[in-house]
Amino acid sequence: MAILKVRRYGDPTLRRRADSVGEITPETRRIVADMMETMYDEAGIGLAAPQIGVSVRLIVISDESREARALVNPVIAEHGGEATAEEGCLSIPGVFAQVTRSAWARVEATDLEGRPVSILGRGLLARVLQHELDHLDGVLFIDRLDPVARDRIKRKIKKEGLPEDAPHRAFAL
Ligand code: ZN
């Protein structure tokens, strides 16, 4: 396993629509192991493969009660409600903003054994799932802000760049 460098805002991989995972190979497992190690190292609670430069539909999530788990080819099957909370992204260090998303979401995927899994996320887990699935479509959380807030953040990044060592906050995905 290896801790990988998380791709940062401006990296074209973050803007690509990721490819579906076909057969689960030893390579897929290696990517997942590296993603989990990288997620823990960054104190993140979720990570999508494009964030480590691999454009495939694969995410890892971790919530405090359970082990980290990998979701292969995840899709949002159902979602509803509305919730606004502060969000950050390991690929955009030092930037946090209030993001409105669905309050709950049910995600269908397969695990690394190819078995179907269905996860109903509420609260923080709903947010993590939606944030990571966005990464698979090349969407970043700042895209979900109103244009004024988004432009303010983009201008700030352009002017000041991203910090090399941003303090970790509870909510980096
Ligand atoms: Zn992110």
Backbone and ligand atoms as CSV (ligand in chain L), in Angstrom:
chain,resi,resn,atom,element,x,y,z
A,1,MET,N,N,0.842,-1.187,0.000
A,1,MET,CA,C,0.000,0.000,0.000
A,1,MET,C,C,0.883,1.244,0.000
A,2,ALA,N,N,0.311,2.303,-0.478
A,2,ALA,CA,C,1.088,3.537,-0.572
A,2,ALA,C,C,0.178,4.738,-0.340
A,3,ILE,N,N,0.743,5.750,0.306
A,3,ILE,CA,C,0.025,7.011,0.452
A,3,ILE,C,C,0.295,7.823,-0.808
A,4,LEU,N,N,-0.760,8.215,-1.469
A,4,LEU,CA,C,-0.608,8.912,-2.745
A,4,LEU,C,C,-0.868,10.400,-2.565
A,5,LYS,N,N,-0.377,11.150,-3.519
A,5,LYS,CA,C,-0.592,12.586,-3.506
A,5,LYS,C,C,-2.009,12.861,-4.005
A,6,VAL,N,N,-2.756,13.625,-3.239
A,6,VAL,CA,C,-4.115,13.973,-3.652
A,6,VAL,C,C,-4.037,15.076,-4.705
A,7,ARG,N,N,-4.699,14.822,-5.851
A,7,ARG,CA,C,-4.717,15.812,-6.928
A,7,ARG,C,C,-5.468,17.056,-6.467
A,8,ARG,N,N,-4.967,18.203,-6.896
A,8,ARG,CA,C,-5.542,19.453,-6.438
A,8,ARG,C,C,-6.317,20.162,-7.537
A,9,TYR,N,N,-7.176,21.054,-7.099
A,9,TYR,CA,C,-7.953,21.913,-7.995
A,9,TYR,C,C,-7.057,22.424,-9.114
A,10,GLY,N,N,-7.511,22.261,-10.346
A,10,GLY,CA,C,-6.695,22.653,-11.496
A,10,GLY,C,C,-6.196,21.432,-12.247
A,11,ASP,N,N,-6.155,20.271,-11.568
A,11,ASP,CA,C,-5.726,19.031,-12.214
A,11,ASP,C,C,-6.865,18.531,-13.121
A,12,PRO,N,N,-6.574,18.278,-14.406
A,12,PRO,CA,C,-7.647,17.894,-15.337
A,12,PRO,C,C,-8.385,16.603,-14.959
A,13,THR,N,N,-7.720,15.692,-14.237
A,13,THR,CA,C,-8.389,14.430,-13.841
A,13,THR,C,C,-9.623,14.708,-12.987
A,14,LEU,N,N,-9.567,15.785,-12.206
A,14,LEU,CA,C,-10.698,16.127,-11.327
A,14,LEU,C,C,-11.915,16.592,-12.111
A,15,ARG,N,N,-11.732,16.921,-13.383
A,15,ARG,CA,C,-12.821,17.460,-14.196
A,15,ARG,C,C,-13.363,16.468,-15.218
A,16,ARG,N,N,-12.781,15.276,-15.233
A,16,ARG,CA,C,-13.168,14.255,-16.198
A,16,ARG,C,C,-14.330,13.418,-15.644
A,17,ARG,N,N,-15.176,12.902,-16.551
A,17,ARG,CA,C,-16.160,11.916,-16.121
A,17,ARG,C,C,-15.446,10.576,-16.065
A,18,ALA,N,N,-15.447,9.949,-14.895
A,18,ALA,CA,C,-14.663,8.716,-14.704
A,18,ALA,C,C,-15.325,7.533,-15.406
A,19,ASP,N,N,-14.513,6.574,-15.817
A,19,ASP,CA,C,-15.003,5.362,-16.491
A,19,ASP,C,C,-15.521,4.354,-15.469
A,20,SER,N,N,-16.490,3.542,-15.905
A,20,SER,CA,C,-16.984,2.452,-15.059
A,20,SER,C,C,-15.869,1.446,-14.796
A,21,VAL,N,N,-15.949,0.809,-13.648
A,21,VAL,CA,C,-15.024,-0.281,-13.348
A,21,VAL,C,C,-15.588,-1.539,-13.993
A,22,GLY,N,N,-14.774,-2.240,-14.776
A,22,GLY,CA,C,-15.225,-3.495,-15.374
A,22,GLY,C,C,-15.017,-4.612,-14.372
A,23,GLU,N,N,-14.210,-5.551,-14.716
A,23,GLU,CA,C,-13.896,-6.655,-13.807
A,23,GLU,C,C,-13.039,-6.140,-12.647
A,24,ILE,N,N,-13.285,-6.670,-11.452
A,24,ILE,CA,C,-12.449,-6.283,-10.312
A,24,ILE,C,C,-11.179,-7.137,-10.322
A,25,THR,N,N,-10.069,-6.456,-10.495
A,25,THR,CA,C,-8.782,-7.127,-10.664
A,25,THR,C,C,-7.898,-6.829,-9.451
A,26,PRO,N,N,-6.756,-7.506,-9.349
A,26,PRO,CA,C,-5.810,-7.161,-8.283
A,26,PRO,C,C,-5.427,-5.677,-8.327
A,27,GLU,N,N,-5.391,-5.114,-9.523
A,27,GLU,CA,C,-5.095,-3.690,-9.685
A,27,GLU,C,C,-6.181,-2.828,-9.007
A,28,THR,N,N,-7.460,-3.236,-9.184
A,28,THR,CA,C,-8.559,-2.507,-8.535
A,28,THR,C,C,-8.364,-2.531,-7.017
A,29,ARG,N,N,-8.016,-3.706,-6.496
A,29,ARG,CA,C,-7.823,-3.843,-5.044
A,29,ARG,C,C,-6.657,-3.003,-4.550
A,30,ARG,N,N,-5.615,-2.928,-5.378
A,30,ARG,CA,C,-4.448,-2.132,-4.998
A,30,ARG,C,C,-4.834,-0.649,-4.945
A,31,ILE,N,N,-5.607,-0.207,-5.945
A,31,ILE,CA,C,-6.051,1.194,-5.963
A,31,ILE,C,C,-6.863,1.491,-4.697
A,32,VAL,N,N,-7.779,0.573,-4.354
A,32,VAL,CA,C,-8.622,0.776,-3.172
A,32,VAL,C,C,-7.768,0.833,-1.902
A,33,ALA,N,N,-6.801,-0.067,-1.780
A,33,ALA,CA,C,-5.936,-0.071,-0.597
A,33,ALA,C,C,-5.177,1.250,-0.490
A,34,ASP,N,N,-4.664,1.733,-1.618
A,34,ASP,CA,C,-3.951,3.020,-1.623
A,34,ASP,C,C,-4.888,4.170,-1.277
A,35,MET,N,N,-6.116,4.102,-1.801
A,35,MET,CA,C,-7.085,5.173,-1.506
A,35,MET,C,C,-7.404,5.202,-0.011
A,36,MET,N,N,-7.576,4.020,0.584
A,36,MET,CA,C,-7.898,3.988,2.020
A,36,MET,C,C,-6.740,4.543,2.837
A,37,GLU,N,N,-5.528,4.138,2.472
A,37,GLU,CA,C,-4.374,4.625,3.217
A,37,GLU,C,C,-4.222,6.138,3.068
A,38,THR,N,N,-4.463,6.627,1.865
A,38,THR,CA,C,-4.350,8.061,1.602
A,38,THR,C,C,-5.435,8.823,2.359
A,39,MET,N,N,-6.643,8.273,2.364
A,39,MET,CA,C,-7.753,8.912,3.075
A,39,MET,C,C,-7.429,9.053,4.568
A,40,TYR,N,N,-6.904,7.989,5.175
A,40,TYR,CA,C,-6.558,8.054,6.601
A,40,TYR,C,C,-5.431,9.035,6.852
A,41,ASP,N,N,-4.444,9.016,5.964
A,41,ASP,CA,C,-3.312,9.920,6.132
A,41,ASP,C,C,-3.761,11.379,6.082
A,42,GLU,N,N,-4.755,11.651,5.250
A,42,GLU,CA,C,-5.244,13.025,5.076
A,42,GLU,C,C,-6.334,13.353,6.089
A,43,ALA,N,N,-6.634,12.397,6.962
A,43,ALA,CA,C,-7.730,12.574,7.920
A,43,ALA,C,C,-9.045,12.869,7.210
A,44,GLY,N,N,-9.206,12.280,6.035
A,44,GLY,CA,C,-10.448,12.471,5.278
A,44,GLY,C,C,-11.476,11.434,5.694
A,45,ILE,N,N,-12.707,11.655,5.275
A,45,ILE,CA,C,-13.755,10.674,5.569
A,45,ILE,C,C,-14.358,10.123,4.285
A,46,GLY,N,N,-13.761,10.493,3.180
A,46,GLY,CA,C,-14.188,9.959,1.899
A,46,GLY,C,C,-13.152,10.342,0.860
A,47,LEU,N,N,-13.032,9.514,-0.162
A,47,LEU,CA,C,-12.076,9.818,-1.233
A,47,LEU,C,C,-12.563,9.124,-2.503
A,48,ALA,N,N,-12.433,9.824,-3.613
A,48,ALA,CA,C,-12.834,9.256,-4.905
A,48,ALA,C,C,-11.573,9.026,-5.739
A,49,ALA,N,N,-11.591,7.967,-6.562
A,49,ALA,CA,C,-10.390,7.604,-7.331
A,49,ALA,C,C,-9.810,8.762,-8.164
A,50,PRO,N,N,-10.655,9.601,-8.794
A,50,PRO,CA,C,-10.053,10.714,-9.557
A,50,PRO,C,C,-9.170,11.622,-8.704
A,51,GLN,N,N,-9.421,11.654,-7.397
A,51,GLN,CA,C,-8.593,12.501,-6.523
A,51,GLN,C,C,-7.167,11.990,-6.388
A,52,ILE,N,N,-6.940,10.725,-6.721
A,52,ILE,CA,C,-5.564,10.235,-6.748
A,52,ILE,C,C,-5.107,10.011,-8.196
A,53,GLY,N,N,-5.866,10.607,-9.120
A,53,GLY,CA,C,-5.442,10.603,-10.517
A,53,GLY,C,C,-5.876,9.392,-11.318
A,54,VAL,N,N,-6.804,8.579,-10.748
A,54,VAL,CA,C,-7.278,7.391,-11.447
A,54,VAL,C,C,-8.741,7.638,-11.828
A,55,SER,N,N,-9.006,7.733,-13.129
A,55,SER,CA,C,-10.333,8.147,-13.572
A,55,SER,C,C,-11.274,6.945,-13.718
A,56,VAL,N,N,-11.597,6.325,-12.590
A,56,VAL,CA,C,-12.551,5.207,-12.571
A,56,VAL,C,C,-13.582,5.449,-11.467
A,57,ARG,N,N,-14.746,4.765,-11.611
A,57,ARG,CA,C,-15.858,5.007,-10.700
A,57,ARG,C,C,-15.717,4.136,-9.442
A,58,LEU,N,N,-14.934,4.674,-8.537
A,58,LEU,CA,C,-14.563,3.961,-7.325
A,58,LEU,C,C,-14.427,5.002,-6.213
A,59,ILE,N,N,-15.111,4.749,-5.072
A,59,ILE,CA,C,-14.946,5.658,-3.936
A,59,ILE,C,C,-14.681,4.838,-2.675
A,60,VAL,N,N,-14.045,5.454,-1.702
A,60,VAL,CA,C,-13.949,4.858,-0.374
A,60,VAL,C,C,-14.563,5.843,0.615
A,61,ILE,N,N,-15.275,5.296,1.584
A,61,ILE,CA,C,-15.887,6.143,2.607
A,61,ILE,C,C,-15.584,5.542,3.970
A,62,SER,N,N,-15.622,6.413,4.965
A,62,SER,CA,C,-15.351,5.949,6.312
A,62,SER,C,C,-16.272,6.703,7.241
A,63,ASP,N,N,-17.001,6.005,8.069
A,63,ASP,CA,C,-17.674,6.745,9.137
A,63,ASP,C,C,-17.199,6.160,10.456
A,64,GLU,N,N,-17.293,6.972,11.485
A,64,GLU,CA,C,-16.569,6.651,12.717
A,64,GLU,C,C,-16.927,5.273,13.278
A,65,SER,N,N,-18.151,4.807,13.017
A,65,SER,CA,C,-18.570,3.550,13.637
A,65,SER,C,C,-18.072,2.309,12.886
A,66,ARG,N,N,-17.760,2.468,11.607
A,66,ARG,CA,C,-17.457,1.292,10.799
A,66,ARG,C,C,-16.082,1.378,10.163
A,67,GLU,N,N,-15.657,0.263,9.614
A,67,GLU,CA,C,-14.427,0.231,8.837
A,67,GLU,C,C,-14.644,1.017,7.540
A,68,ALA,N,N,-13.548,1.444,6.957
A,68,ALA,CA,C,-13.644,2.068,5.636
A,68,ALA,C,C,-14.183,1.039,4.655
A,69,ARG,N,N,-14.981,1.486,3.737
A,69,ARG,CA,C,-15.478,0.552,2.731
A,69,ARG,C,C,-15.348,1.144,1.339
A,70,ALA,N,N,-15.225,0.245,0.374
A,70,ALA,CA,C,-15.090,0.664,-1.017
A,70,ALA,C,C,-16.414,0.448,-1.727
A,71,LEU,N,N,-16.784,1.385,-2.569
A,71,LEU,CA,C,-17.983,1.254,-3.384
A,71,LEU,C,C,-17.575,1.338,-4.847
A,72,VAL,N,N,-17.945,0.299,-5.603
A,72,VAL,CA,C,-17.580,0.202,-7.010
A,72,VAL,C,C,-18.789,0.588,-7.862
A,73,ASN,N,N,-18.570,1.468,-8.827
A,73,ASN,CA,C,-19.643,1.947,-9.719
A,73,ASN,C,C,-20.877,2.417,-8.952
A,74,PRO,N,N,-20.701,3.277,-7.956
A,74,PRO,CA,C,-21.858,3.720,-7.165
A,74,PRO,C,C,-22.778,4.650,-7.969
A,75,VAL,N,N,-24.079,4.504,-7.718
A,75,VAL,CA,C,-25.064,5.437,-8.296
A,75,VAL,C,C,-26.061,5.824,-7.209
A,76,ILE,N,N,-26.589,7.037,-7.314
A,76,ILE,CA,C,-27.637,7.461,-6.388
A,76,ILE,C,C,-28.959,6.931,-6.920
A,77,ALA,N,N,-29.572,6.017,-6.168
A,77,ALA,CA,C,-30.811,5.387,-6.608
A,77,ALA,C,C,-32.017,6.211,-6.180
A,78,GLU,N,N,-31.905,6.860,-5.029
A,78,GLU,CA,C,-32.995,7.668,-4.483
A,78,GLU,C,C,-32.376,8.749,-3.622
A,79,HIS,N,N,-33.025,9.886,-3.571
A,79,HIS,CA,C,-32.564,10.932,-2.648
A,79,HIS,C,C,-33.710,11.875,-2.371
A,80,GLY,N,N,-33.602,12.633,-1.292
A,80,GLY,CA,C,-34.679,13.558,-0.980
A,80,GLY,C,C,-34.308,14.506,0.136
A,81,GLY,N,N,-35.194,15.455,0.377
A,81,GLY,CA,C,-34.974,16.462,1.407
A,81,GLY,C,C,-33.901,17.443,0.994
A,82,GLU,N,N,-33.561,18.322,1.901
A,82,GLU,CA,C,-32.544,19.320,1.616
A,82,GLU,C,C,-31.818,19.648,2.906
A,83,ALA,N,N,-30.504,19.766,2.833
A,83,ALA,CA,C,-29.713,20.101,4.014
A,83,ALA,C,C,-28.531,20.958,3.587
A,84,THR,N,N,-28.205,21.924,4.433
A,84,THR,CA,C,-27.072,22.804,4.154
A,84,THR,C,C,-26.072,22.667,5.285
A,85,ALA,N,N,-24.800,22.452,4.933
A,85,ALA,CA,C,-23.752,22.347,5.950
A,85,ALA,C,C,-22.410,22.708,5.329
A,86,GLU,N,N,-21.438,22.978,6.197
A,86,GLU,CA,C,-20.112,23.342,5.711
A,86,GLU,C,C,-19.423,22.124,5.115
A,87,GLU,N,N,-18.748,22.346,4.017
A,87,GLU,CA,C,-18.088,21.269,3.312
A,87,GLU,C,C,-16.701,21.714,2.878
A,88,GLY,N,N,-15.824,20.750,2.799
A,88,GLY,CA,C,-14.492,21.022,2.272
A,88,GLY,C,C,-14.080,19.846,1.406
A,89,CYS,N,N,-12.936,19.962,0.756
A,89,CYS,CA,C,-12.503,18.904,-0.167
A,89,CYS,C,C,-10.988,18.775,-0.078
A,90,LEU,N,N,-10.493,17.540,0.012
A,90,LEU,CA,C,-9.038,17.329,0.090
A,90,LEU,C,C,-8.338,17.885,-1.142
A,91,SER,N,N,-9.073,18.015,-2.253
A,91,SER,CA,C,-8.483,18.524,-3.492
A,91,SER,C,C,-8.500,20.052,-3.570
A,92,ILE,N,N,-9.214,20.689,-2.621
A,92,ILE,CA,C,-9.245,22.159,-2.579
A,92,ILE,C,C,-8.927,22.582,-1.146
A,93,PRO,N,N,-7.700,22.324,-0.691
A,93,PRO,CA,C,-7.375,22.538,0.728
A,93,PRO,C,C,-7.581,23.988,1.154
A,94,GLY,N,N,-8.055,24.141,2.373
A,94,GLY,CA,C,-8.186,25.470,2.947
A,94,GLY,C,C,-9.460,26.191,2.551
A,95,VAL,N,N,-10.287,25.566,1.694
A,95,VAL,CA,C,-11.523,26.211,1.248
A,95,VAL,C,C,-12.718,25.466,1.838
A,96,PHE,N,N,-13.582,26.201,2.497
A,96,PHE,CA,C,-14.781,25.609,3.094
A,96,PHE,C,C,-15.961,26.499,2.776
A,97,ALA,N,N,-17.110,25.889,2.543
A,97,ALA,CA,C,-18.301,26.690,2.242
A,97,ALA,C,C,-19.547,25.890,2.592
A,98,GLN,N,N,-20.620,26.603,2.787
A,98,GLN,CA,C,-21.915,25.974,3.053
A,98,GLN,C,C,-22.468,25.443,1.735
A,99,VAL,N,N,-22.782,24.169,1.707
A,99,VAL,CA,C,-23.290,23.544,0.482
A,99,VAL,C,C,-24.653,22.919,0.771
A,100,THR,N,N,-25.595,23.174,-0.116
A,100,THR,CA,C,-26.927,22.573,0.007
A,100,THR,C,C,-26.999,21.321,-0.861
A,101,ARG,N,N,-27.404,20.221,-0.235
A,101,ARG,CA,C,-27.540,18.945,-0.943
A,101,ARG,C,C,-28.795,18.247,-0.446
A,102,SER,N,N,-29.069,17.068,-1.019
A,102,SER,CA,C,-30.167,16.258,-0.505
A,102,SER,C,C,-29.850,15.848,0.935
A,103,ALA,N,N,-30.887,15.783,1.763
A,103,ALA,CA,C,-30.694,15.422,3.172
A,103,ALA,C,C,-30.398,13.935,3.335
A,104,TRP,N,N,-30.923,13.130,2.395
A,104,TRP,CA,C,-30.639,11.692,2.454
A,104,TRP,C,C,-30.439,11.172,1.032
A,105,ALA,N,N,-29.727,10.101,0.926
A,105,ALA,CA,C,-29.494,9.499,-0.386
A,105,ALA,C,C,-29.263,8.005,-0.220
A,106,ARG,N,N,-29.841,7.244,-1.126
A,106,ARG,CA,C,-29.567,5.808,-1.140
A,106,ARG,C,C,-28.696,5.509,-2.349
A,107,VAL,N,N,-27.555,4.892,-2.068
A,107,VAL,CA,C,-26.569,4.606,-3.109
A,107,VAL,C,C,-26.507,3.099,-3.337
A,108,GLU,N,N,-26.538,2.732,-4.598
A,108,GLU,CA,C,-26.338,1.327,-4.970
A,108,GLU,C,C,-24.992,1.200,-5.649
A,109,ALA,N,N,-24.303,0.110,-5.331
A,109,ALA,CA,C,-22.962,-0.099,-5.859
A,109,ALA,C,C,-22.669,-1.591,-5.763
A,110,THR,N,N,-21.432,-1.971,-6.020
A,110,THR,CA,C,-21.013,-3.326,-5.657
A,110,THR,C,C,-19.795,-3.193,-4.754
A,111,ASP,N,N,-19.539,-4.249,-3.988
A,111,ASP,CA,C,-18.324,-4.255,-3.173
A,111,ASP,C,C,-17.189,-4.881,-3.984
A,112,LEU,N,N,-16.062,-5.083,-3.346
A,112,LEU,CA,C,-14.890,-5.591,-4.084
A,112,LEU,C,C,-15.028,-7.060,-4.468
A,113,GLU,N,N,-16.057,-7.717,-3.917
A,113,GLU,CA,C,-16.321,-9.104,-4.322
A,113,GLU,C,C,-17.381,-9.146,-5.426
A,114,GLY,N,N,-17.822,-7.980,-5.859
A,114,GLY,CA,C,-18.829,-7.923,-6.915
A,114,GLY,C,C,-20.251,-8.109,-6.415
A,115,ARG,N,N,-20.424,-8.126,-5.080
A,115,ARG,CA,C,-21.764,-8.285,-4.510
A,115,ARG,C,C,-22.474,-6.929,-4.475
A,116,PRO,N,N,-23.771,-6.907,-4.792
A,116,PRO,CA,C,-24.489,-5.632,-4.728
A,116,PRO,C,C,-24.600,-5.117,-3.293
A,117,VAL,N,N,-24.414,-3.818,-3.126
A,117,VAL,CA,C,-24.616,-3.196,-1.816
A,117,VAL,C,C,-25.524,-1.988,-1.985
A,118,SER,N,N,-26.305,-1.726,-0.963
A,118,SER,CA,C,-27.192,-0.569,-0.963
A,118,SER,C,C,-26.975,0.144,0.370
A,119,ILE,N,N,-26.676,1.430,0.313
A,119,ILE,CA,C,-26.407,2.195,1.536
A,119,ILE,C,C,-27.372,3.365,1.606
A,120,LEU,N,N,-28.076,3.457,2.722
A,120,LEU,CA,C,-28.929,4.619,2.930
A,120,LEU,C,C,-28.164,5.594,3.816
A,121,GLY,N,N,-27.810,6.723,3.244
A,121,GLY,CA,C,-27.058,7.726,3.994
A,121,GLY,C,C,-27.957,8.867,4.418
A,122,ARG,N,N,-27.830,9.211,5.700
A,122,ARG,CA,C,-28.496,10.408,6.221
A,122,ARG,C,C,-27.425,11.271,6.869
A,123,GLY,N,N,-27.722,12.532,7.061
A,123,GLY,CA,C,-26.766,13.412,7.744
A,123,GLY,C,C,-25.432,13.443,7.033
A,124,LEU,N,N,-24.365,13.279,7.816
A,124,LEU,CA,C,-23.012,13.380,7.269
A,124,LEU,C,C,-22.761,12.345,6.165
A,125,LEU,N,N,-23.226,11.112,6.366
A,125,LEU,CA,C,-22.984,10.079,5.358
A,125,LEU,C,C,-23.649,10.436,4.027
A,126,ALA,N,N,-24.849,11.026,4.085
A,126,ALA,CA,C,-25.524,11.452,2.847
A,126,ALA,C,C,-24.657,12.467,2.108
A,127,ARG,N,N,-24.062,13.379,2.861
A,127,ARG,CA,C,-23.221,14.423,2.273
A,127,ARG,C,C,-21.949,13.816,1.670
A,128,VAL,N,N,-21.321,12.919,2.419
A,128,VAL,CA,C,-20.095,12.273,1.934
A,128,VAL,C,C,-20.380,11.534,0.620
A,129,LEU,N,N,-21.457,10.768,0.602
A,129,LEU,CA,C,-21.784,9.989,-0.602
A,129,LEU,C,C,-22.009,10.914,-1.804
A,130,GLN,N,N,-22.770,11.973,-1.610
A,130,GLN,CA,C,-23.055,12.880,-2.729
A,130,GLN,C,C,-21.802,13.599,-3.190
A,131,HIS,N,N,-20.957,14.001,-2.250
A,131,HIS,CA,C,-19.714,14.689,-2.591
A,131,HIS,C,C,-18.795,13.773,-3.407
A,132,GLU,N,N,-18.643,12.530,-2.940
A,132,GLU,CA,C,-17.732,11.603,-3.643
A,132,GLU,C,C,-18.285,11.199,-5.002
A,133,LEU,N,N,-19.594,10.994,-5.093
A,133,LEU,CA,C,-20.173,10.658,-6.400
A,133,LEU,C,C,-20.010,11.816,-7.387
A,134,ASP,N,N,-20.119,13.045,-6.897
A,134,ASP,CA,C,-19.856,14.205,-7.763
A,134,ASP,C,C,-18.458,14.122,-8.370
A,135,HIS,N,N,-17.475,13.712,-7.548
A,135,HIS,CA,C,-16.100,13.614,-8.063
A,135,HIS,C,C,-16.030,12.687,-9.281
A,136,LEU,N,N,-16.870,11.657,-9.307
A,136,LEU,CA,C,-16.834,10.707,-10.430
A,136,LEU,C,C,-17.363,11.337,-11.715
A,137,ASP,N,N,-18.101,12.432,-11.566
A,137,ASP,CA,C,-18.617,13.136,-12.743
A,137,ASP,C,C,-17.854,14.426,-13.012
A,138,GLY,N,N,-16.731,14.597,-12.344
A,138,GLY,CA,C,-15.913,15.793,-12.570
A,138,GLY,C,C,-16.478,17.040,-11.921
A,139,VAL,N,N,-17.359,16.846,-10.928
A,139,VAL,CA,C,-17.999,17.986,-10.264
A,139,VAL,C,C,-17.363,18.202,-8.895
A,140,LEU,N,N,-17.066,19.455,-8.571
A,140,LEU,CA,C,-16.474,19.805,-7.272
A,140,LEU,C,C,-17.495,20.578,-6.437
A,141,PHE,N,N,-17.301,20.563,-5.113
A,141,PHE,CA,C,-18.337,21.175,-4.269
A,141,PHE,C,C,-18.524,22.657,-4.554
A,142,ILE,N,N,-17.481,23.328,-5.012
A,142,ILE,CA,C,-17.645,24.764,-5.284
A,142,ILE,C,C,-18.586,24.997,-6.478
A,143,ASP,N,N,-18.745,23.981,-7.334
A,143,ASP,CA,C,-19.696,24.092,-8.453
A,143,ASP,C,C,-21.129,24.166,-7.952
A,144,ARG,N,N,-21.359,23.702,-6.730
A,144,ARG,CA,C,-22.711,23.662,-6.172
A,144,ARG,C,C,-23.069,24.940,-5.414
A,145,LEU,N,N,-22.148,25.887,-5.362
A,145,LEU,CA,C,-22.413,27.146,-4.656
A,145,LEU,C,C,-23.109,28.126,-5.605
A,146,ASP,N,N,-23.709,29.165,-5.022
A,146,ASP,CA,C,-24.278,30.180,-5.899
A,146,ASP,C,C,-23.117,30.902,-6.596
A,147,PRO,N,N,-23.388,31.467,-7.781
A,147,PRO,CA,C,-22.306,32.018,-8.610
A,147,PRO,C,C,-21.436,33.048,-7.884
A,148,VAL,N,N,-22.053,33.838,-7.018
A,148,VAL,CA,C,-21.284,34.881,-6.321
A,148,VAL,C,C,-20.254,34.239,-5.389
A,149,ALA,N,N,-20.698,33.275,-4.599
A,149,ALA,CA,C,-19.802,32.594,-3.662
A,149,ALA,C,C,-18.711,31.829,-4.428
A,150,ARG,N,N,-19.119,31.191,-5.525
A,150,ARG,CA,C,-18.164,30.411,-6.318
A,150,ARG,C,C,-17.083,31.315,-6.914
A,151,ASP,N,N,-17.500,32.451,-7.465
A,151,ASP,CA,C,-16.529,33.363,-8.073
A,151,ASP,C,C,-15.575,33.935,-7.036
A,152,ARG,N,N,-16.101,34.184,-5.846
A,152,ARG,CA,C,-15.262,34.720,-4.779
A,152,ARG,C,C,-14.148,33.704,-4.451
A,153,ILE,N,N,-14.529,32.439,-4.340
A,153,ILE,CA,C,-13.547,31.393,-4.027
A,153,ILE,C,C,-12.540,31.228,-5.167
A,154,LYS,N,N,-13.034,31.220,-6.413
A,154,LYS,CA,C,-12.138,31.054,-7.563
A,154,LYS,C,C,-11.123,32.207,-7.647
A,155,ARG,N,N,-11.613,33.420,-7.388
A,155,ARG,CA,C,-10.710,34.578,-7.426
A,155,ARG,C,C,-9.646,34.477,-6.343
A,156,LYS,N,N,-10.083,34.024,-5.156
A,156,LYS,CA,C,-9.159,33.894,-4.028
A,156,LYS,C,C,-8.084,32.845,-4.345
A,157,ILE,N,N,-8.484,31.723,-4.937
A,157,ILE,CA,C,-7.512,30.674,-5.280
A,157,ILE,C,C,-6.541,31.192,-6.329
A,158,LYS,N,N,-7.080,31.931,-7.305
A,158,LYS,CA,C,-6.238,32.464,-8.380
A,158,LYS,C,C,-5.194,33.430,-7.802
A,159,LYS,N,N,-5.622,34.225,-6.858
A,159,LYS,CA,C,-4.761,35.254,-6.286
A,159,LYS,C,C,-3.747,34.655,-5.309
A,160,GLU,N,N,-4.241,33.784,-4.425
A,160,GLU,CA,C,-3.390,33.321,-3.321
A,160,GLU,C,C,-2.886,31.896,-3.502
A,161,GLY,N,N,-3.441,31.164,-4.445
A,161,GLY,CA,C,-3.091,29.751,-4.597
A,161,GLY,C,C,-3.703,28.938,-3.465
A,162,LEU,N,N,-3.394,27.643,-3.432
A,162,LEU,CA,C,-3.890,26.781,-2.360
A,162,LEU,C,C,-2.766,26.583,-1.353
A,163,PRO,N,N,-3.107,26.542,-0.072
A,163,PRO,CA,C,-2.058,26.365,0.930
A,163,PRO,C,C,-1.374,25.003,0.787
A,164,GLU,N,N,-0.069,24.973,1.015
A,164,GLU,CA,C,0.675,23.702,0.941
A,164,GLU,C,C,0.236,22.782,2.073
A,165,ASP,N,N,0.031,23.361,3.227
A,165,ASP,CA,C,-0.338,22.555,4.389
A,165,ASP,C,C,-1.528,23.186,5.103
A,166,ALA,N,N,-2.699,22.867,4.614
A,166,ALA,CA,C,-3.900,23.436,5.224
A,166,ALA,C,C,-4.230,22.658,6.489
A,167,PRO,N,N,-4.657,23.336,7.536
A,167,PRO,CA,C,-5.048,22.596,8.737
A,167,PRO,C,C,-6.234,21.686,8.410
A,168,HIS,N,N,-6.205,20.474,8.911
A,168,HIS,CA,C,-7.311,19.546,8.663
A,168,HIS,C,C,-8.516,19.958,9.478
A,169,ARG,N,N,-9.649,19.960,8.825
A,169,ARG,CA,C,-10.887,20.212,9.521
A,169,ARG,C,C,-11.684,18.932,9.431
A,170,ALA,N,N,-12.753,18.878,10.207
A,170,ALA,CA,C,-13.506,17.632,10.293
A,170,ALA,C,C,-14.084,17.207,8.948
A,171,PHE,N,N,-14.188,18.159,8.033
A,171,PHE,CA,C,-15.012,17.841,6.888
A,171,PHE,C,C,-14.328,17.967,5.545
A,172,ALA,N,N,-13.312,17.198,5.345
A,172,ALA,CA,C,-12.635,17.218,4.057
A,172,ALA,C,C,-12.867,15.893,3.361
A,173,LEU,N,N,-13.324,15.985,2.118
A,173,LEU,CA,C,-13.729,14.786,1.400
A,173,LEU,C,C,-12.917,14.635,0.145
L,1,ZN,ZN,ZN,-13.685,16.212,-2.539
